[in-house]
Amino acid sequence: MSQKSHQDWQDLAETLPIPHYAFIDGQQANADSGATFTSINPATGKALADVASCDADDVNRAAAAARTAFGDRRWAGQPLAARKRIMQNIAEGLRKNAAELALLDSLDMGKRVVDAYELDVPFSASLFDFYGESLDKLNGEAVTMDDGVHATITKEPLGVVGAVVPWNYPVDMAAWKLAPAIAAGNSVVLKPAEHSPLSAIRLAEIFAEAGLPDGVVNVVPGFGETAGQAIGRHMDIDTLVFTGSTGVGKMFQRYAGESNMKQVWLECGGKSANLIFADVEDLQKAAESAAFDVFFNQGEVCSSHSRVLVQRDVHQEFVAHLRAIAERYQPGDPLDPASGMGAMVTAEHTDMVEGFISRARQEADVVAGGRRVTLGGSDCYLEPTVVDNVHPESELGQNEVFGPVLAVIPFDTEEEAIRMANSTQFGLAASLWTSNISRAHRVARQLVAGTVSINTTDAFGAQTPFGGFKSSGYGRDLSLHALDKYQGLKTTWLAYQ
């Protein structure tokens, strides 16, 4: 991708069309009620658009369109080669419109536009290639029984998928759900987060341009208590996939139990630990990786390794590295590639993260950052913050902050580090740094986390599953395993007469 300057992005932002409607059955649509909500650019505090605020009536329309599209097999009934070609067209559509999608996400929720442009959109596009390529390579099973009786085991699409995605990676999280869901032959009702609805609407348009039939993907922007709850309780939605907070995930489990017992697949919060052992080969590299992981995307990352457990022999040296590195992540205009971080998603979220820092000052040492910053008329900015000597059982040591706040916890022994790493309610990810291969394997086996990264931090890829244990949920995104959420096993017996 060619690099764009700050001025380039500013110029594009001046002329960018802002989508503001629902997308149902292949058509732009207002909410039945006529209600709207205002999308705010957190970097400036200025309004971007009044977006259709969907509720249960609109979800009903979208679910009906999705059910009709699934029932008449306008998508699932197409030849595999045709479906594969459309998935590839979608991937190319994302690449062609990468600047627009990246800019929509940056304006909508405050992230650095260069990160969305160079990382989020290309990875999202690759997922449609990946799952499209898998279509003609997924086979069922044939079982031979006694007396010449045979059975086949096939994987069937479930029908209508409800997908509720968060605001921190709007394009990415939508793609993580949509690509395997439609590859499996389902139709989808997608609710983007109310803080970042714009790119999801544009995605639906790109799908239509790529040849995806009407009704296969429908987008209903709105609030959790209206559109989100309606999806969770809908009697004609067969499965629900969700990425977001643990508290909301529990609500979806309840909605499913009180309605049609739809499957609910959850990828929820985290408080991931990054273990730095004294025998690490390159302490500077470990510190660089730790800082990038917690300051990237303003720390608004579910798998952010926001607890760094450092062996006491290298504790002071490691913290000194962190303090120096943090200076490179100072916040600035999200449209400026030179900015270290962008804006937090809302003033309310900034208040919450600032509260964590304020309370931590009373019992630990804020050694870098810790202050709120006003830029361009908005105070939705926070300095990259390092808090040293955090007690592992304290609020900052246990709770998800979802901001650029790194808690440093010293430890003495390997056993102590493992115990502290596993001490939270979460189990999404973990990392460890050591030059001892035996320790690497031994510790990785004992860490309760869906992904363990050794001598790197928060590694993931299209080919490997992403998800966690405990209160981080049990859903798995990415890889061929993600298709399991969108398919059901069917056994067919064949007895010869």
C-alpha positions as CSV (number, residue, x, y, z in Angstrom):
1,M,0.0,0.0,0.0
2,S,1.3,3.5,-0.8
3,Q,1.8,5.6,2.2
4,K,-0.4,8.6,2.8
5,S,0.5,11.8,4.6
6,H,-1.4,13.6,7.3
7,Q,-2.6,16.1,4.7
8,D,-3.7,13.2,2.4
9,W,-5.9,11.8,5.2
10,Q,-7.3,15.1,6.1
11,D,-8.2,15.8,2.5
12,L,-9.9,12.5,2.2
13,A,-11.9,13.1,5.4
14,E,-13.3,16.3,4.0
15,T,-15.0,14.5,1.1
16,L,-15.7,11.1,2.6
17,P,-19.4,10.0,2.3
18,I,-20.7,8.9,5.7
19,P,-23.1,6.0,5.5
20,H,-25.9,6.4,8.1
21,Y,-28.7,3.9,7.4
22,A,-29.5,0.3,8.1
23,F,-28.9,-2.2,5.3
24,I,-31.7,-4.8,5.0
25,D,-32.5,-7.2,2.2
26,G,-30.0,-5.5,-0.2
27,Q,-31.4,-2.0,0.4
28,Q,-30.6,1.1,2.4
29,A,-33.2,1.5,5.1
30,N,-34.2,3.9,7.9
31,A,-35.3,2.6,11.2
32,D,-39.1,1.9,11.2
33,S,-39.5,4.3,14.0
34,G,-37.5,7.0,12.3
35,A,-35.1,7.2,15.3
36,T,-31.5,8.0,14.9
37,F,-28.4,8.4,17.1
38,T,-25.4,10.7,16.5
39,S,-22.1,9.2,15.6
40,I,-19.4,11.4,17.2
41,N,-15.7,11.7,16.2
42,P,-13.9,11.4,19.5
43,A,-10.8,13.1,18.2
44,T,-12.7,16.3,17.6
45,G,-16.0,15.9,19.5
46,K,-17.8,16.8,16.3
47,A,-20.8,14.9,14.8
48,L,-20.2,12.7,11.9
49,A,-23.8,11.6,11.0
50,D,-27.2,10.8,12.4
51,V,-27.4,7.0,12.1
52,A,-30.5,4.8,11.9
53,S,-31.3,3.6,15.4
54,C,-32.7,0.1,14.9
55,D,-34.9,-1.7,17.4
56,A,-36.9,-5.0,17.5
57,D,-39.1,-4.1,14.5
58,D,-36.0,-3.6,12.3
59,V,-34.4,-6.7,13.6
60,N,-37.5,-8.6,12.7
61,R,-37.3,-7.2,9.1
62,A,-33.6,-8.2,8.9
63,A,-34.2,-11.7,10.3
64,A,-37.1,-12.3,7.9
65,A,-34.9,-11.2,5.0
66,A,-32.1,-13.5,6.2
67,R,-34.5,-16.4,6.7
68,T,-35.9,-16.0,3.2
69,A,-32.4,-15.8,1.7
70,F,-31.4,-18.9,3.5
71,G,-34.6,-20.8,2.8
72,D,-34.6,-20.3,-1.0
73,R,-30.8,-21.2,-1.1
74,R,-29.9,-18.2,-3.2
75,W,-26.5,-18.4,-1.6
76,A,-26.0,-21.8,0.0
77,G,-27.4,-23.4,-3.2
78,Q,-24.9,-21.8,-5.5
79,P,-22.0,-24.0,-6.9
80,L,-19.0,-23.9,-4.7
81,A,-16.9,-22.3,-7.4
82,A,-19.4,-19.4,-7.7
83,R,-19.5,-18.9,-3.9
84,K,-15.7,-18.9,-3.8
85,R,-15.5,-16.3,-6.6
86,I,-17.9,-14.0,-4.7
87,M,-15.8,-14.4,-1.5
88,Q,-12.7,-13.4,-3.5
89,N,-14.7,-10.5,-5.0
90,I,-15.5,-9.3,-1.4
91,A,-11.8,-9.5,-0.5
92,E,-10.9,-7.4,-3.5
93,G,-13.7,-5.0,-2.7
94,L,-12.2,-4.4,0.8
95,R,-8.7,-3.8,-0.7
96,K,-10.1,-1.4,-3.3
97,N,-11.9,0.6,-0.6
98,A,-9.3,0.2,2.1
99,A,-8.7,4.0,2.5
100,E,-12.4,4.6,2.9
101,L,-13.0,1.8,5.4
102,A,-9.9,2.8,7.4
103,L,-11.0,6.4,7.5
104,L,-14.5,5.5,8.6
105,D,-13.1,3.5,11.5
106,S,-10.6,6.2,12.5
107,L,-13.2,9.0,12.5
108,D,-15.8,6.8,14.2
109,M,-13.8,5.4,17.2
110,G,-10.5,7.3,17.3
111,K,-7.9,4.8,16.2
112,R,-4.9,5.7,14.1
113,V,-6.0,5.6,10.5
114,V,-2.7,4.2,9.4
115,D,-3.2,1.1,11.6
116,A,-6.6,0.5,10.1
117,Y,-5.3,1.0,6.6
118,E,-2.2,-1.1,6.8
119,L,-3.3,-3.8,9.3
120,D,-7.0,-4.0,9.9
121,V,-8.5,-3.8,6.4
122,P,-5.8,-6.0,4.7
123,F,-6.3,-8.7,7.4
124,S,-10.0,-8.5,7.0
125,A,-9.7,-8.9,3.3
126,S,-7.5,-12.0,3.7
127,L,-10.1,-13.7,5.8
128,F,-12.6,-13.7,2.9
129,D,-9.8,-15.2,0.7
130,F,-9.0,-17.7,3.4
131,Y,-12.6,-19.0,4.0
132,G,-13.5,-18.7,0.3
133,E,-10.5,-20.9,-0.5
134,S,-11.7,-23.5,2.1
135,L,-15.1,-24.0,0.5
136,D,-14.2,-27.0,-1.8
137,K,-11.8,-28.6,0.7
138,L,-14.2,-29.3,3.6
139,N,-15.5,-32.8,3.3
140,G,-17.9,-34.9,5.4
141,E,-17.5,-38.5,6.6
142,A,-18.8,-41.8,5.4
143,V,-19.2,-44.6,8.0
144,T,-19.7,-48.3,7.1
145,M,-21.9,-50.2,9.6
146,D,-22.8,-53.9,9.9
147,D,-24.9,-55.6,7.2
148,G,-24.0,-53.2,4.5
149,V,-25.7,-50.2,6.2
150,H,-23.9,-46.9,5.6
151,A,-24.1,-43.5,7.2
152,T,-22.8,-40.1,6.2
153,I,-21.9,-37.3,8.5
154,T,-22.2,-33.8,6.9
155,K,-21.8,-30.3,8.2
156,E,-24.8,-28.2,7.5
157,P,-25.2,-24.4,7.7
158,L,-27.3,-23.5,10.8
159,G,-29.5,-20.9,9.1
160,V,-29.6,-17.3,10.4
161,V,-26.7,-16.0,12.4
162,G,-26.9,-13.0,14.7
163,A,-23.6,-11.3,15.1
164,V,-22.9,-8.5,17.6
165,V,-19.4,-7.0,17.4
166,P,-17.5,-4.4,19.4
167,W,-16.2,-0.9,18.6
168,N,-12.4,-1.4,19.0
169,Y,-11.8,-3.1,15.6
170,P,-14.9,-2.4,13.6
171,V,-13.9,-3.8,10.2
172,D,-11.8,-6.6,11.6
173,M,-14.4,-7.9,14.1
174,A,-17.1,-7.8,11.5
175,A,-14.9,-9.8,9.1
176,W,-14.0,-12.3,11.8
177,K,-17.7,-13.2,12.1
178,L,-19.0,-12.6,8.6
179,A,-16.4,-14.5,6.6
180,P,-16.8,-17.9,8.2
181,A,-20.5,-17.4,8.7
182,I,-21.3,-16.9,5.0
183,A,-18.6,-19.3,3.9
184,A,-20.6,-22.0,5.8
185,G,-23.7,-21.0,3.8
186,N,-25.6,-19.0,6.4
187,S,-27.4,-15.6,6.3
188,V,-26.4,-13.0,8.9
189,V,-28.0,-10.1,10.9
190,L,-25.1,-8.0,12.0
191,K,-25.3,-5.3,14.8
192,P,-22.2,-3.1,14.9
193,A,-21.4,-1.3,18.1
194,E,-23.2,2.0,18.5
195,H,-19.8,3.8,18.9
196,S,-18.6,2.5,15.5
197,P,-21.4,1.6,13.1
198,L,-20.2,3.3,9.9
199,S,-17.8,0.8,8.3
200,A,-20.2,-2.1,8.9
201,I,-22.8,-0.3,6.7
202,R,-20.2,0.3,4.0
203,L,-19.2,-3.4,4.2
204,A,-22.7,-4.4,3.4
205,E,-22.6,-2.2,0.3
206,I,-19.3,-3.8,-0.8
207,F,-20.8,-7.3,-0.3
208,A,-23.7,-6.3,-2.7
209,E,-21.2,-4.9,-5.2
210,A,-19.3,-8.2,-5.1
211,G,-22.3,-10.2,-6.0
212,L,-23.5,-11.5,-2.6
213,P,-27.3,-12.0,-3.0
214,D,-29.7,-9.7,-1.2
215,G,-30.7,-10.7,2.3
216,V,-27.5,-12.8,3.0
217,V,-25.9,-10.0,5.1
218,N,-28.1,-7.4,6.8
219,V,-26.8,-4.6,9.1
220,V,-28.9,-3.1,11.9
221,P,-27.1,-0.3,13.7
222,G,-28.5,0.5,17.1
223,F,-28.0,0.1,20.9
224,G,-27.5,-3.0,22.9
225,E,-30.7,-2.7,24.9
226,T,-32.7,-2.4,21.7
227,A,-31.2,-4.0,18.6
228,G,-28.8,-6.2,20.5
229,Q,-31.3,-7.6,22.9
230,A,-33.8,-8.2,20.1
231,I,-31.2,-10.3,18.3
232,G,-30.4,-12.2,21.5
233,R,-34.1,-13.0,22.1
234,H,-35.2,-13.5,18.5
235,M,-37.0,-16.8,17.9
236,D,-35.9,-17.1,14.3
237,I,-32.1,-16.6,14.8
238,D,-30.4,-19.9,15.1
239,T,-27.0,-19.0,16.6
240,L,-25.4,-15.8,18.0
241,V,-21.8,-14.9,17.9
242,F,-20.5,-12.1,20.1
243,T,-17.3,-10.2,20.9
244,G,-17.4,-7.8,23.8
245,S,-17.5,-7.5,27.6
246,T,-18.1,-10.5,29.9
247,G,-21.1,-8.8,31.4
248,V,-22.9,-8.5,28.1
249,G,-21.9,-12.0,27.1
250,K,-23.7,-13.3,30.2
251,M,-26.8,-11.3,29.1
252,F,-26.8,-13.0,25.7
253,Q,-26.6,-16.4,27.4
254,R,-29.7,-15.4,29.4
255,Y,-31.6,-14.1,26.4
256,A,-30.9,-17.4,24.6
257,G,-32.2,-19.4,27.5
258,E,-35.4,-17.3,27.7
259,S,-36.1,-17.6,24.0
260,N,-35.3,-20.4,21.6
261,M,-32.1,-21.8,23.2
262,K,-30.0,-20.6,20.3
263,Q,-26.3,-21.4,20.4
264,V,-24.3,-18.5,21.8
265,W,-20.6,-18.2,21.1
266,L,-18.8,-15.7,23.3
267,E,-15.4,-14.1,23.0
268,C,-15.2,-11.8,26.0
269,G,-12.8,-9.8,28.1
270,G,-9.3,-10.4,29.2
271,K,-6.5,-9.4,31.6
272,S,-3.7,-11.1,29.9
273,A,-0.3,-11.7,31.5
274,N,3.1,-11.2,30.0
275,L,5.8,-13.1,32.0
276,I,9.4,-11.7,31.7
277,F,12.0,-14.1,33.1
278,A,15.5,-13.0,34.0
279,D,17.0,-15.3,31.5
280,V,15.4,-13.6,28.6
281,E,17.9,-13.1,25.8
282,D,17.0,-9.6,24.8
283,L,15.3,-7.5,27.6
284,Q,15.0,-4.5,25.3
285,K,13.1,-6.4,22.7
286,A,10.8,-7.8,25.4
287,A,10.1,-4.3,26.6
288,E,9.4,-3.0,23.1
289,S,7.0,-5.8,22.5
290,A,5.3,-5.3,25.9
291,A,4.8,-1.6,25.3
292,F,3.5,-2.0,21.7
293,D,1.0,-4.6,22.9
294,V,-0.6,-2.4,25.6
295,F,-0.3,1.0,23.8
296,F,-1.4,-0.1,20.3
297,N,-4.9,0.9,19.5
298,Q,-4.9,3.0,22.7
299,G,-4.9,-0.2,24.7
300,E,-8.5,-0.9,23.6
301,V,-7.8,-4.5,22.8
302,C,-9.4,-7.5,24.6
303,S,-6.2,-9.6,24.5
304,S,-3.9,-6.7,25.5
305,H,-1.3,-8.0,27.9
306,S,-1.9,-5.3,30.4
307,R,-0.2,-7.2,33.3
308,V,3.5,-7.5,32.9
309,L,5.0,-9.9,35.5
310,V,8.8,-9.3,35.7
311,Q,11.3,-11.4,37.6
312,R,12.8,-9.3,40.3
313,D,16.4,-9.6,39.0
314,V,15.6,-7.6,35.9
315,H,12.6,-5.6,37.3
316,Q,14.3,-2.2,37.6
317,E,16.1,-2.4,34.2
318,F,12.9,-3.5,32.5
319,V,10.8,-0.7,33.9
320,A,13.5,1.8,32.8
321,H,13.1,0.5,29.3
322,L,9.4,0.8,29.5
323,R,9.6,4.4,30.7
324,A,11.8,5.4,27.7
325,I,9.7,3.5,25.2
326,A,6.4,5.0,26.4
327,E,7.5,8.4,25.3
328,R,7.2,7.2,21.6
329,Y,3.5,6.5,22.1
330,Q,2.3,10.0,22.9
331,P,-1.3,10.5,21.6
332,G,-2.1,12.8,18.7
333,D,-4.4,13.3,15.8
334,P,-5.5,9.9,14.6
335,L,-5.2,11.1,11.0
336,D,-1.5,11.8,11.5
337,P,0.7,8.8,10.9
338,A,3.3,10.3,13.3
339,S,0.9,10.1,16.3
340,G,1.8,7.4,18.8
341,M,-1.8,6.7,19.7
342,G,-5.2,8.0,18.7
343,A,-8.2,9.1,20.7
344,M,-10.1,7.0,23.2
345,V,-13.6,6.0,21.9
346,T,-15.7,8.3,24.1
347,A,-15.3,10.8,26.9
348,E,-17.1,8.4,29.2
349,H,-14.6,5.6,28.4
350,T,-11.8,8.0,29.0
351,D,-13.3,8.9,32.4
352,M,-13.4,5.2,33.3
353,V,-9.7,4.5,32.3
354,E,-8.6,7.7,34.1
355,G,-10.4,6.5,37.2
356,F,-8.3,3.3,37.2
357,I,-5.1,5.4,37.0
358,S,-6.3,7.7,39.8
359,R,-7.1,4.9,42.2
360,A,-3.8,3.1,41.3
361,R,-1.8,6.1,42.4
362,Q,-2.9,5.5,46.0
363,E,-1.2,2.1,46.2
364,A,1.3,1.8,43.4
365,D,3.8,3.9,41.5
366,V,2.9,5.7,38.3
367,V,6.3,5.9,36.6
368,A,5.2,7.1,33.1
369,G,2.3,9.0,31.8
370,G,-1.0,8.9,33.7
371,R,-2.4,12.2,32.5
372,R,-5.4,13.2,30.3
373,V,-4.6,15.3,27.3
374,T,-6.8,17.8,25.4
375,L,-6.1,18.0,21.6
376,G,-8.1,19.6,18.9
377,G,-10.9,20.5,21.3
378,S,-11.3,17.0,22.6
379,D,-10.2,15.6,25.9
380,C,-10.5,11.9,24.8
381,Y,-6.8,11.4,24.9
382,L,-4.6,9.7,27.6
383,E,-0.9,9.4,27.9
384,P,0.7,6.0,27.7
385,T,0.8,5.0,31.4
386,V,3.1,2.6,33.2
387,V,2.2,1.7,36.8
388,D,5.0,-0.1,38.8
389,N,4.8,-2.3,41.9
390,V,1.1,-3.2,41.3
391,H,-0.3,-5.7,43.8
392,P,-1.5,-8.8,41.9
393,E,-4.8,-8.8,43.8
394,S,-5.5,-5.1,43.4
395,E,-8.1,-3.6,41.1
396,L,-5.5,-2.8,38.4
397,G,-4.0,-6.3,38.8
398,Q,-7.3,-8.0,38.3
399,N,-9.7,-6.0,36.2
400,E,-9.8,-5.2,32.5
401,V,-9.0,-1.5,31.9
402,F,-9.3,-1.4,28.1
403,G,-6.9,1.6,27.9
404,P,-3.2,2.4,27.6
405,V,-2.3,1.4,31.1
406,L,0.4,-1.2,31.8
407,A,0.5,-2.8,35.3
408,V,4.0,-4.0,36.3
409,I,4.1,-6.8,38.9
410,P,7.5,-8.1,40.2
411,F,7.9,-11.8,41.0
412,D,10.6,-14.1,42.4
413,T,10.0,-17.6,41.3
414,E,8.5,-19.4,38.3
415,E,5.8,-21.0,40.5
416,E,4.8,-17.5,41.8
417,A,4.6,-16.1,38.3
418,I,2.4,-18.9,37.0
419,R,0.1,-18.6,40.1
420,M,-0.3,-14.8,39.6
421,A,-0.8,-15.2,35.8
422,N,-3.7,-17.5,36.4
423,S,-5.2,-15.6,39.3
424,T,-7.8,-13.5,37.4
425,Q,-11.2,-14.5,36.2
426,F,-10.0,-14.3,32.6
427,G,-8.1,-16.7,30.3
428,L,-7.9,-15.1,26.9
429,A,-4.1,-14.9,26.2
430,A,-0.7,-15.0,27.8
431,S,2.9,-14.4,26.8
432,L,6.3,-15.4,28.2
433,W,9.9,-14.5,27.5
434,T,12.7,-16.8,28.3
435,S,15.8,-18.3,26.6
436,N,15.2,-21.6,28.4
437,I,13.3,-24.0,26.1
438,S,12.4,-26.3,28.9
439,R,10.9,-23.4,30.9
440,A,9.1,-22.2,27.8
441,H,7.2,-25.5,27.4
442,R,6.8,-26.1,31.1
443,V,5.2,-22.6,31.8
444,A,3.1,-22.6,28.6
445,R,1.5,-25.8,29.6
446,Q,0.4,-24.4,32.9
447,L,-0.9,-21.0,31.7
448,V,-4.7,-21.0,31.5
449,A,-5.1,-19.1,28.2
450,G,-6.5,-19.7,24.8
451,T,-3.3,-18.5,23.2
452,V,0.2,-18.5,24.6
453,S,2.9,-16.6,22.8
454,I,6.6,-17.4,23.6
455,N,9.2,-14.7,23.0
456,T,6.6,-12.6,21.3
457,T,3.4,-11.0,22.5
458,D,-0.2,-11.6,21.5
459,A,0.5,-13.6,18.3
460,F,-2.5,-14.6,16.1
461,G,-3.2,-15.5,12.4
462,A,-5.9,-16.6,10.1
463,Q,-4.8,-20.2,10.4
464,T,-5.0,-20.5,14.2
465,P,-8.0,-20.2,16.5
466,F,-8.5,-17.2,18.7
467,G,-10.5,-17.3,22.0
468,G,-10.1,-18.1,25.6
469,F,-11.2,-19.9,28.8
470,K,-13.0,-19.0,32.0
471,S,-14.8,-15.6,31.8
472,S,-13.1,-14.8,28.5
473,G,-15.7,-17.0,26.9
474,Y,-15.4,-20.2,24.9
475,G,-16.0,-19.1,21.3
476,R,-13.2,-19.4,18.7
477,D,-12.6,-17.0,15.9
478,L,-10.2,-17.5,13.0
479,S,-8.9,-20.8,11.5
480,L,-11.0,-23.6,10.1
481,H,-12.2,-24.3,13.6
482,A,-14.3,-21.1,13.5
483,L,-16.6,-22.8,11.0
484,D,-17.8,-25.1,13.8
485,K,-19.8,-22.2,15.2
486,Y,-21.8,-21.8,12.0
487,Q,-22.4,-25.5,11.1
488,G,-24.3,-28.4,12.6
489,L,-23.6,-32.1,12.2
490,K,-26.2,-34.1,10.4
491,T,-26.1,-37.9,10.2
492,T,-27.9,-39.6,7.3
493,W,-28.4,-43.4,7.4
494,L,-28.7,-45.4,4.2
495,A,-30.0,-49.0,4.4
496,Y,-29.9,-51.0,1.2
497,Q,-33.2,-52.8,0.4
